[in-house]
Amino acid sequence: MGLLLLNWVYIFVICLGTGVAVIPFFTKEKKIFFILLSGLFSEMVIIHFYAIFFAVDTWFYLLSFILALSGIFINRSEIYSLIKRNIQEWKAWKPGIRTFSILVFLLILMQSATAPFINDNESYYIQSVKWLNHFGLVKGLANLHIFLGQMSGWHLLQSGFNFGFCSNSLNDINGFLFVICSFFFLFHLNSYFKSKLTFDLFLGLIPAANLFLFTFISSPSPDLPVFLLSQIIFYLFYTNANQYQKGFRLILMLCVFLIMVKPTMFPLLILPAFLFFKHKLYRKDFGFLMSISLISLSAFCIKNYIISGYILYPTQLFQAFLNPDWKISPEIQNFYYNATSRYAITSVSSSEISRLSSWEYFRYWLQEPGLRSFFNKLIILLLLIFPFFIKKSKPLLWLYIYALIQFFILFLTSPQYRFFFPLILGMSIFILTKIFLNSPKFINFILWILGLTPVFSILFPVNLENLRTTTSSPIHTNSFKLKNLIYPAPDSQYKLMYEKVEEGNLYYFSPVGNDLFFWITGDGRLPCAHKEMIDYFKEKYKIRPQLRTSSLKDGFKFEKIKK
């Protein structure tokens, strides 16, 4: 925990120094929370372009630190006032909320120090960040492991904060984000007891979902920023929809932020588009709209093109116009697309899924075993009853339209329960808000009971059997250990041995052991892939990964094996 806390201080300094320099472009309301979010977004965009040419290593860290300190020094008076005012505001909170905030902070710190247990962390999160730390963006990297084509903007951001050249225990940006978001939520909860505003309570009740949210803290999962920041976008949209309060730029930045983190969130653009046309911002904000769109879209497309050969990966849009030699093979691309869509239904074999009608697919999806079935049914129930809580509110109507579009896009691509959670969280919390708006005692009861339940999952392993999407997923969470008071757990939950395997002109490191899942790489040396996976594609598709040149930096291509 001690080393992790120092890492968070470093992230805070970088985001503060960068954010205070760029916040005037996004909003005139200089709250420290939005400064830090602006800093995270700006740092992510910078790393996208930096990693095209260089590794995100010590030189980047040194440059980033110098720039951040310069920003802090130039704006030192303003920053001092902001921090002083925030501390005074926190001291003025209701004693119960202030105590709750301290406990939540400690729980997040403890959870961040435990070993991660999300399966995707062991297949491509660790390796994505490691490749960035050692080489930057590598051409055709997805040919080595198809999941590396999913490298998120969140992983690029994590590579700028994990000190990967000297540690394998600091992939914990999710914990930092959760801390600052939790204090922002609790600030609005404290405000609600004075304002009695619906959306102050809406944000204040988000910590009631901590038990679920905490499962995403200890690895750089792109899901957590989507869960948290989407609720802030809903809040900002609602407060700016009817009476414009100059929030368009901030909302657009946060929407672009989440799209770069998780491309399936692109329907969020409906919300800033509504504000843009409703408030006739054609002249005032058109230049900003074009600038942020061009910069972020360029960063996103270049990253995809380098890693996979597709500019809008995983879709194949515009693929006919670009055919670099490192482009992923169509066979592997189709295999990946079909595999991700099958993860949503575990009770039917892969061959049977393709023969299901749309109704049968929906029925099996609803009947998934365990808690998956609960969440799948819950999102349908919420979409059905939410209109009864809209009444004559046009902002809520547009939020509902967004929810419908987002649901159908996710259902048609990969309807895994966790992808629907931003919608589940937003609609369920809003309904609770409307029901208990005038019941402060019950609100406190909900938060203290639900908000602090993660203490049990931190101290004791929790059975995940009902939430597993594959038989290879972890069975239980990893609990906090005394040694984690100083040293956070390694980025991987596995202590694997690796063998060096020769495949044509490529040498790679494969994990060794029985019952290892198909996609596993863990914290292996670069380049790392599971031999079982490589052999499967060789056998089924007659395809294998190869180096483009004699240097890893020059990337990978696929090679057809002669039959």
C-alpha positions as CSV (number, residue, x, y, z in Angstrom):
1,M,0.0,0.0,0.0
2,G,2.9,2.4,0.8
3,L,4.5,2.1,-2.7
4,L,1.1,2.2,-4.3
5,L,0.2,5.4,-2.5
6,L,3.4,7.0,-3.7
7,N,2.5,6.0,-7.3
8,W,-0.9,7.6,-6.8
9,V,0.9,10.8,-5.7
10,Y,2.9,10.7,-8.9
11,I,-0.2,10.3,-11.0
12,F,-1.9,13.1,-9.1
13,V,1.1,15.4,-9.8
14,I,1.2,14.6,-13.5
15,C,-2.5,15.0,-14.0
16,L,-2.6,18.2,-12.0
17,G,0.2,19.8,-13.9
18,T,-1.1,18.7,-17.3
19,G,-4.8,19.3,-16.5
20,V,-4.4,22.8,-15.2
21,A,-2.7,23.7,-18.5
22,V,-5.5,22.3,-20.7
23,I,-8.6,22.9,-18.5
24,P,-9.4,26.3,-20.1
25,F,-10.1,24.5,-23.4
26,F,-12.7,22.3,-21.7
27,T,-14.5,24.4,-19.1
28,K,-14.2,27.7,-17.2
29,E,-15.3,25.8,-14.1
30,K,-12.0,25.0,-12.6
31,K,-12.8,22.2,-10.1
32,I,-9.8,20.0,-9.2
33,F,-11.8,16.9,-10.2
34,F,-12.3,18.1,-13.7
35,I,-8.6,19.3,-13.9
36,L,-7.5,15.8,-13.0
37,L,-9.8,14.2,-15.6
38,S,-8.5,16.7,-18.2
39,G,-5.0,15.7,-17.3
40,L,-5.8,12.0,-17.7
41,F,-7.4,12.6,-21.1
42,S,-4.5,14.8,-22.3
43,E,-1.9,12.4,-21.1
44,M,-3.6,9.6,-22.9
45,V,-3.7,11.5,-26.2
46,I,0.0,12.5,-25.8
47,I,1.0,8.9,-25.2
48,H,-0.9,7.8,-28.3
49,F,1.3,10.0,-30.5
50,Y,4.5,9.5,-28.5
51,A,4.3,5.7,-28.7
52,I,4.2,5.8,-32.5
53,F,7.9,6.6,-32.4
54,F,9.2,5.7,-29.0
55,A,8.9,3.4,-26.1
56,V,7.0,4.8,-23.0
57,D,10.1,4.4,-20.9
58,T,12.2,6.5,-18.5
59,W,12.6,9.3,-21.0
60,F,8.9,9.7,-21.4
61,Y,8.5,9.7,-17.6
62,L,11.2,12.3,-17.2
63,L,9.7,14.5,-19.9
64,S,6.2,14.1,-18.5
65,F,7.3,14.9,-15.0
66,I,9.2,18.1,-16.1
67,L,6.2,19.3,-18.1
68,A,3.8,18.6,-15.2
69,L,6.1,20.5,-12.7
70,S,6.2,23.4,-15.1
71,G,2.5,23.5,-15.3
72,I,2.2,23.4,-11.5
73,F,4.9,26.1,-11.1
74,I,3.3,28.5,-13.6
75,N,-0.2,28.0,-12.0
76,R,1.0,27.5,-8.4
77,S,-1.1,30.3,-6.9
78,E,-4.3,29.0,-8.5
79,I,-3.5,25.4,-7.6
80,Y,-2.7,26.3,-4.0
81,S,-6.1,28.1,-3.7
82,L,-7.9,25.1,-5.3
83,I,-6.4,22.5,-3.0
84,K,-6.9,24.7,0.0
85,R,-10.6,25.3,-0.9
86,N,-11.2,21.6,-1.5
87,I,-9.7,20.6,1.9
88,Q,-11.8,23.2,3.6
89,E,-14.9,21.9,1.7
90,W,-14.1,18.4,2.8
91,K,-13.7,19.4,6.4
92,A,-17.2,21.0,6.2
93,W,-18.9,17.8,5.0
94,K,-21.3,16.1,7.3
95,P,-19.2,14.0,9.7
96,G,-20.7,10.7,8.6
97,I,-19.9,11.4,4.9
98,R,-16.4,12.5,5.8
99,T,-15.8,9.3,7.8
100,F,-17.3,7.3,5.0
101,S,-14.9,8.9,2.5
102,I,-11.9,8.0,4.6
103,L,-13.0,4.3,4.8
104,V,-13.7,4.1,1.1
105,F,-10.3,5.5,0.3
106,L,-8.6,2.9,2.6
107,L,-10.6,0.1,1.0
108,I,-9.7,1.2,-2.5
109,L,-6.1,1.4,-1.5
110,M,-6.2,-2.1,0.0
111,Q,-8.1,-3.6,-3.0
112,S,-5.5,-2.0,-5.4
113,A,-2.7,-3.7,-3.5
114,T,-4.2,-7.2,-4.0
115,A,-3.5,-9.5,-6.9
116,P,-5.8,-8.9,-9.9
117,F,-8.1,-11.8,-10.8
118,I,-9.7,-10.6,-14.1
119,N,-9.0,-13.1,-16.9
120,D,-8.3,-10.4,-19.5
121,N,-5.5,-9.1,-17.3
122,E,-3.7,-12.4,-17.8
123,S,-4.3,-12.6,-21.5
124,Y,-3.6,-9.1,-22.8
125,Y,-3.7,-6.2,-20.2
126,I,-0.2,-7.0,-18.7
127,Q,1.3,-7.7,-22.1
128,S,-0.2,-4.5,-23.7
129,V,1.3,-2.3,-21.1
130,K,4.6,-4.2,-21.2
131,W,4.9,-3.8,-25.0
132,L,4.3,-0.1,-24.7
133,N,6.9,0.3,-22.0
134,H,9.6,-1.6,-24.0
135,F,8.8,-0.6,-27.6
136,G,5.8,1.7,-27.9
137,L,3.2,0.8,-30.6
138,V,4.4,-2.2,-32.6
139,K,3.3,-3.0,-36.1
140,G,1.2,-6.1,-36.4
141,L,1.3,-6.9,-32.7
142,A,-2.1,-8.5,-33.0
143,N,-0.6,-11.2,-35.2
144,L,1.3,-12.5,-32.2
145,H,-1.9,-12.5,-30.0
146,I,-5.2,-11.4,-31.4
147,F,-6.3,-9.9,-28.1
148,L,-3.5,-7.4,-28.3
149,G,-5.4,-5.8,-31.1
150,Q,-7.9,-4.7,-28.4
151,M,-5.2,-2.5,-26.7
152,S,-7.2,0.3,-25.2
153,G,-6.4,3.9,-24.7
154,W,-6.6,3.1,-21.0
155,H,-3.6,0.7,-21.4
156,L,-1.7,3.4,-23.2
157,L,-2.5,5.7,-20.3
158,Q,-1.5,3.0,-17.7
159,S,1.9,2.6,-19.5
160,G,2.7,6.2,-18.5
161,F,2.2,5.6,-14.8
162,N,3.3,2.0,-14.0
163,F,7.1,2.4,-13.9
164,G,7.3,-0.8,-15.9
165,F,11.0,-0.5,-16.4
166,C,11.6,-1.0,-12.6
167,S,8.4,-2.6,-11.2
168,N,5.8,-5.2,-12.1
169,S,3.3,-4.2,-9.3
170,L,2.0,-0.8,-10.3
171,N,-0.7,-1.3,-12.9
172,D,-3.2,0.5,-10.6
173,I,-4.5,3.5,-12.4
174,N,-8.0,2.2,-11.8
175,G,-7.6,2.6,-8.1
176,F,-6.6,6.3,-8.6
177,L,-9.6,7.0,-10.8
178,F,-11.9,5.3,-8.3
179,V,-10.6,7.5,-5.5
180,I,-11.1,10.8,-7.2
181,C,-14.5,9.7,-8.5
182,S,-15.6,8.5,-5.1
183,F,-14.7,11.9,-3.5
184,F,-16.6,13.6,-6.4
185,F,-19.7,11.4,-5.8
186,L,-19.6,12.0,-2.0
187,F,-19.2,15.8,-2.6
188,H,-22.5,15.7,-4.4
189,L,-24.0,13.5,-1.7
190,N,-23.1,16.1,0.9
191,S,-24.5,18.8,-1.4
192,Y,-27.8,16.9,-1.8
193,F,-28.6,17.3,1.9
194,K,-28.7,21.1,1.3
195,S,-29.9,21.3,-2.3
196,K,-32.3,18.3,-2.4
197,L,-31.5,18.1,-6.1
198,T,-32.2,14.8,-7.8
199,F,-28.9,14.5,-9.6
200,D,-26.9,15.4,-6.6
201,L,-28.4,12.3,-4.9
202,F,-27.9,10.3,-8.1
203,L,-24.2,10.8,-8.0
204,G,-24.1,10.4,-4.3
205,L,-25.6,6.9,-4.5
206,I,-23.1,5.5,-7.0
207,P,-20.9,4.1,-4.1
208,A,-23.8,1.8,-3.3
209,A,-22.5,-0.3,-6.2
210,N,-19.0,-0.6,-4.7
211,L,-19.2,-4.4,-4.2
212,F,-19.4,-4.9,-8.0
213,L,-17.1,-1.9,-8.9
214,F,-14.3,-3.1,-6.6
215,T,-13.8,-6.2,-8.7
216,F,-12.3,-4.0,-11.5
217,I,-9.9,-2.0,-9.3
218,S,-6.7,-4.1,-9.1
219,S,-6.0,-4.3,-12.9
220,P,-6.1,-1.7,-15.7
221,S,-9.6,-2.8,-16.9
222,P,-11.1,-0.4,-19.3
223,D,-14.5,-1.3,-17.9
224,L,-14.1,0.7,-14.7
225,P,-13.6,4.1,-16.3
226,V,-16.6,3.4,-18.4
227,F,-18.7,2.5,-15.4
228,L,-17.7,5.6,-13.5
229,L,-17.3,8.4,-16.0
230,S,-20.5,7.5,-17.9
231,Q,-22.5,8.4,-14.8
232,I,-20.7,11.8,-14.7
233,I,-21.6,12.3,-18.3
234,F,-25.2,11.6,-17.6
235,Y,-25.1,14.1,-14.7
236,L,-23.5,16.8,-16.8
237,F,-25.9,16.2,-19.7
238,Y,-29.0,16.5,-17.4
239,T,-27.7,19.7,-15.8
240,N,-26.9,21.3,-19.2
241,A,-29.7,20.0,-21.4
242,N,-32.4,22.7,-20.6
243,Q,-30.4,25.5,-19.1
244,Y,-27.0,25.6,-20.8
245,Q,-24.2,26.1,-18.3
246,K,-21.3,25.9,-20.7
247,G,-20.8,22.2,-20.2
248,F,-20.7,21.1,-23.9
249,R,-16.9,21.0,-24.2
250,L,-16.5,19.1,-21.0
251,I,-19.1,16.5,-21.9
252,L,-17.7,16.1,-25.4
253,M,-14.2,15.6,-24.0
254,L,-15.4,12.9,-21.5
255,C,-17.4,11.1,-24.3
256,V,-14.3,11.1,-26.6
257,F,-12.3,9.9,-23.6
258,L,-14.5,6.9,-23.1
259,I,-14.7,6.1,-26.8
260,M,-10.9,5.9,-26.9
261,V,-11.0,3.7,-23.8
262,K,-13.8,1.5,-25.2
263,P,-15.0,2.1,-28.8
264,T,-18.4,0.5,-28.2
265,M,-19.3,3.6,-26.2
266,F,-19.5,5.7,-29.4
267,P,-23.4,6.1,-29.0
268,L,-22.5,8.5,-26.2
269,L,-21.9,11.1,-28.9
270,I,-25.7,11.4,-29.1
271,L,-25.6,13.5,-25.9
272,P,-23.1,16.3,-26.9
273,A,-24.7,16.3,-30.4
274,F,-28.1,17.1,-28.7
275,L,-26.5,20.0,-26.8
276,F,-24.6,21.3,-29.8
277,F,-27.8,21.7,-31.9
278,K,-30.2,22.6,-29.1
279,H,-28.1,25.5,-27.9
280,K,-26.9,26.5,-31.4
281,L,-23.2,26.2,-30.7
282,Y,-22.3,26.3,-34.4
283,R,-20.1,29.3,-34.2
284,K,-18.9,29.3,-30.6
285,D,-17.8,25.6,-30.3
286,F,-17.5,24.3,-33.9
287,G,-13.7,24.9,-33.9
288,F,-13.3,23.0,-30.6
289,L,-15.6,20.2,-31.9
290,M,-13.5,19.8,-35.1
291,S,-10.2,20.0,-33.2
292,I,-10.9,17.4,-30.5
293,S,-12.5,15.1,-33.1
294,L,-9.6,15.3,-35.5
295,I,-6.9,14.9,-32.8
296,S,-8.6,12.0,-31.0
297,L,-9.8,10.2,-34.1
298,S,-6.3,10.4,-35.6
299,A,-4.8,9.0,-32.4
300,F,-7.3,6.2,-32.3
301,C,-7.0,5.2,-36.0
302,I,-3.2,5.4,-36.0
303,K,-3.0,3.2,-33.0
304,N,-5.3,0.6,-34.5
305,Y,-3.6,0.7,-37.9
306,I,-0.2,0.1,-36.4
307,I,-1.2,-2.7,-34.1
308,S,-3.7,-4.5,-36.4
309,G,-3.6,-3.0,-39.9
310,Y,-7.3,-2.0,-39.5
311,I,-7.9,1.7,-38.7
312,L,-11.3,1.0,-37.0
313,Y,-10.4,-2.3,-35.4
314,P,-12.2,-4.7,-34.7
315,T,-14.5,-3.7,-37.5
316,Q,-13.3,-4.2,-41.1
317,L,-14.5,-0.8,-42.3
318,F,-12.2,0.8,-45.0
319,Q,-10.0,-2.3,-44.8
320,A,-9.9,-2.5,-48.6
321,F,-8.0,0.8,-48.9
322,L,-5.2,-0.2,-46.6
323,N,-3.2,-3.4,-46.9
324,P,0.0,-3.2,-44.9
325,D,2.1,-6.4,-44.7
326,W,1.4,-6.6,-41.0
327,K,-2.4,-6.7,-41.4
328,I,-4.2,-9.4,-39.3
329,S,-5.3,-12.4,-41.4
330,P,-9.0,-12.4,-42.2
331,E,-9.4,-15.9,-40.8
332,I,-8.0,-14.9,-37.4
333,Q,-10.0,-11.7,-37.4
334,N,-13.3,-13.6,-38.1
335,F,-12.4,-16.2,-35.5
336,Y,-11.9,-13.4,-32.9
337,Y,-15.2,-11.7,-33.8
338,N,-17.1,-14.9,-33.5
339,A,-15.4,-15.9,-30.3
340,T,-16.2,-12.6,-28.5
341,S,-19.9,-12.8,-29.5
342,R,-20.0,-16.4,-28.1
343,Y,-18.7,-15.4,-24.6
344,A,-22.1,-14.0,-23.8
345,I,-23.8,-17.5,-23.9
346,T,-22.1,-20.3,-22.1
347,S,-24.9,-22.8,-22.0
348,V,-24.8,-23.5,-25.8
349,S,-21.9,-24.9,-27.8
350,S,-20.2,-22.7,-30.3
351,S,-21.5,-24.7,-33.3
352,E,-25.1,-24.4,-32.0
353,I,-25.0,-20.7,-31.5
354,S,-24.6,-20.0,-35.2
355,R,-27.8,-21.9,-35.9
356,L,-29.9,-20.1,-33.4
357,S,-32.6,-17.7,-34.5
358,S,-32.6,-14.2,-33.0
359,W,-35.4,-15.1,-30.6
360,E,-33.6,-18.3,-29.5
361,Y,-30.4,-16.4,-29.0
362,F,-32.2,-13.9,-26.8
363,R,-33.9,-16.6,-24.8
364,Y,-30.7,-18.4,-24.1
365,W,-29.0,-15.1,-23.2
366,L,-31.8,-14.5,-20.6
367,Q,-31.4,-18.0,-19.2
368,E,-27.6,-17.8,-18.6
369,P,-26.7,-19.5,-15.3
370,G,-26.1,-17.7,-12.0
371,L,-25.8,-14.0,-11.6
372,R,-25.3,-13.5,-15.4
373,S,-29.0,-14.4,-15.8
374,F,-29.9,-11.8,-13.1
375,F,-28.0,-9.0,-14.8
376,N,-29.3,-9.9,-18.2
377,K,-32.9,-9.9,-17.0
378,L,-32.3,-6.7,-15.0
379,I,-31.2,-4.6,-18.0
380,I,-34.4,-5.7,-19.9
381,L,-36.5,-4.9,-16.8
382,L,-34.9,-1.4,-16.4
383,L,-35.4,-0.6,-20.1
384,L,-39.0,-1.5,-19.8
385,I,-39.8,0.5,-16.6
386,F,-37.5,3.5,-17.0
387,P,-40.0,5.4,-19.2
388,F,-42.4,5.6,-16.3
389,F,-39.8,7.7,-14.4
390,I,-39.1,10.1,-17.3
391,K,-42.5,11.9,-17.3
392,K,-42.1,15.1,-19.3
393,S,-38.3,15.5,-18.9
394,K,-36.6,15.9,-22.3
395,P,-33.1,15.3,-20.9
396,L,-34.2,12.0,-19.4
397,L,-35.9,11.0,-22.7
398,W,-32.6,11.6,-24.6
399,L,-30.7,9.6,-22.0
400,Y,-33.3,6.8,-22.5
401,I,-32.9,7.0,-26.3
402,Y,-29.1,6.7,-25.8
403,A,-29.6,3.6,-23.5
404,L,-31.7,1.9,-26.1
405,I,-29.2,2.5,-28.9
406,Q,-26.3,1.4,-26.6
407,F,-28.1,-1.7,-25.6
408,F,-28.9,-2.9,-29.2
409,I,-25.4,-2.2,-30.4
410,L,-23.9,-4.2,-27.5
411,F,-26.5,-7.0,-27.9
412,L,-25.6,-7.4,-31.6
413,T,-21.9,-7.5,-31.0
414,S,-21.0,-9.0,-27.6
415,P,-23.8,-9.0,-25.0
416,Q,-21.7,-9.8,-21.9
417,Y,-23.4,-8.6,-18.7
418,R,-20.6,-6.3,-17.6
419,F,-20.8,-4.3,-20.8
420,F,-24.4,-3.3,-19.9
421,F,-23.4,-2.2,-16.4
422,P,-23.1,1.5,-17.2
423,L,-26.8,1.4,-18.2
424,I,-27.8,-0.9,-15.3
425,L,-26.0,1.4,-12.8
426,G,-27.3,4.6,-14.3
427,M,-31.0,3.6,-14.5
428,S,-31.2,1.6,-11.3
429,I,-29.5,4.4,-9.3
430,F,-31.8,7.0,-10.8
431,I,-34.8,4.9,-9.9
432,L,-33.6,4.6,-6.3
433,T,-33.0,8.3,-6.3
434,K,-36.6,9.0,-7.3
435,I,-38.0,6.6,-4.7
436,F,-35.8,7.7,-1.8
437,L,-35.3,11.3,-2.6
438,N,-36.9,12.5,0.7
439,S,-35.6,9.7,2.9
440,P,-32.2,10.8,4.1
441,K,-32.0,8.2,6.9
442,F,-32.6,5.4,4.4
443,I,-30.0,6.9,2.1
444,N,-27.4,6.8,4.8
445,F,-28.4,3.2,5.6
446,I,-28.0,2.1,1.9
447,L,-24.5,3.7,1.6
448,W,-23.1,2.4,4.8
449,I,-24.4,-1.1,4.2
450,L,-23.7,-1.4,0.5
451,G,-20.8,1.1,0.1
452,L,-18.6,-0.7,2.6
453,T,-19.4,-4.4,1.8
454,P,-16.2,-4.7,-0.3
455,V,-14.4,-5.0,3.0
456,F,-15.5,-8.7,3.0
457,S,-14.2,-9.4,-0.5
458,I,-10.9,-7.7,0.4
459,L,-10.3,-9.7,3.6
460,F,-11.8,-13.0,2.4
461,P,-11.8,-14.7,-1.0
462,V,-15.2,-14.4,-2.7
463,N,-16.6,-17.2,-4.9
464,L,-17.0,-16.0,-8.5
465,E,-18.5,-19.2,-9.9
466,N,-21.8,-17.5,-10.8
467,L,-20.1,-14.7,-12.7
468,R,-17.6,-16.8,-14.7
469,T,-18.0,-16.5,-18.5
470,T,-15.6,-19.3,-19.3
471,T,-14.3,-22.4,-17.4
472,S,-10.9,-20.7,-17.3
473,S,-12.1,-17.7,-15.4
474,P,-10.9,-17.3,-11.8
475,I,-13.0,-19.2,-9.2
476,H,-12.5,-16.6,-6.4
477,T,-11.0,-13.2,-5.7
478,N,-7.6,-12.6,-4.2
479,S,-7.6,-11.4,-0.6
480,F,-5.4,-8.7,1.1
481,K,-2.3,-10.0,2.8
482,L,-0.2,-8.3,5.5
483,K,2.8,-7.9,3.2
484,N,0.6,-5.8,0.9
485,L,0.7,-3.0,3.6
486,I,4.1,-2.0,2.0
487,Y,4.4,-3.9,-1.3
488,P,1.4,-4.2,-3.7
489,A,0.9,-7.7,-5.2
490,P,2.5,-8.4,-8.6
491,D,0.4,-7.5,-11.7
492,S,-0.2,-11.2,-12.4
493,Q,-2.0,-13.6,-10.0
494,Y,0.0,-16.5,-11.5
495,K,3.6,-17.6,-10.8
496,L,4.2,-19.3,-14.2
497,M,7.3,-20.9,-15.7
498,Y,8.0,-20.2,-19.4
499,E,9.7,-22.1,-22.1
500,K,11.4,-20.6,-25.2
501,V,9.7,-21.8,-28.4
502,E,11.0,-21.5,-31.9
503,E,8.5,-20.9,-34.7
504,G,10.1,-20.1,-38.1
505,N,12.0,-16.8,-37.6
506,L,10.2,-16.1,-34.3
507,Y,11.3,-17.1,-30.8
508,Y,8.6,-16.6,-28.2
509,F,8.0,-17.4,-24.6
510,S,5.1,-19.7,-23.7
511,P,3.7,-20.4,-20.2
512,V,4.2,-24.0,-19.1
513,G,1.7,-25.9,-17.0
514,N,-1.5,-28.0,-17.0
515,D,-5.0,-26.6,-17.3
516,L,-3.8,-23.1,-18.5
517,F,-6.5,-21.3,-20.5
518,F,-6.1,-20.9,-24.2
519,W,-5.3,-17.2,-24.3
520,I,-3.0,-16.9,-21.3
521,T,0.3,-15.0,-21.4
522,G,0.6,-13.6,-17.8
523,D,3.7,-11.6,-17.1
524,G,5.9,-13.5,-19.5
525,R,9.0,-12.0,-21.3
526,L,8.5,-10.4,-24.7
527,P,7.4,-11.8,-27.0
528,C,4.9,-14.0,-25.2
529,A,2.1,-16.2,-26.4
530,H,0.6,-19.6,-25.4
531,K,2.0,-22.4,-27.5
532,E,-1.4,-24.1,-27.5
533,M,-2.9,-21.0,-29.1
534,I,-0.2,-20.8,-31.7
535,D,-0.5,-24.5,-32.5
536,Y,-4.3,-24.3,-32.8
537,F,-4.2,-21.6,-35.5
538,K,-1.4,-23.5,-37.3
539,E,-3.6,-26.6,-37.4
540,K,-6.9,-25.0,-38.1
541,Y,-6.0,-22.1,-40.4
542,K,-2.5,-22.9,-41.5
543,I,-1.3,-19.5,-40.2
544,R,1.5,-18.6,-37.8
545,P,3.0,-15.3,-36.6
546,Q,6.4,-14.3,-37.9
547,L,8.8,-11.3,-37.4
548,R,8.7,-8.7,-40.2
549,T,12.4,-8.2,-39.8
550,S,15.1,-9.5,-37.4
551,S,14.0,-6.8,-34.8
552,L,11.0,-7.1,-32.5
553,K,10.5,-3.3,-32.8
554,D,9.6,-3.8,-36.5
555,G,6.7,-6.0,-35.5
556,F,4.9,-9.1,-36.8
557,K,3.1,-10.4,-39.8
558,F,1.2,-13.6,-40.4
559,E,2.5,-16.4,-42.7
560,K,0.5,-19.0,-44.5
561,I,1.9,-22.4,-44.0
562,K,2.1,-24.6,-47.1
563,K,-0.1,-27.7,-46.7
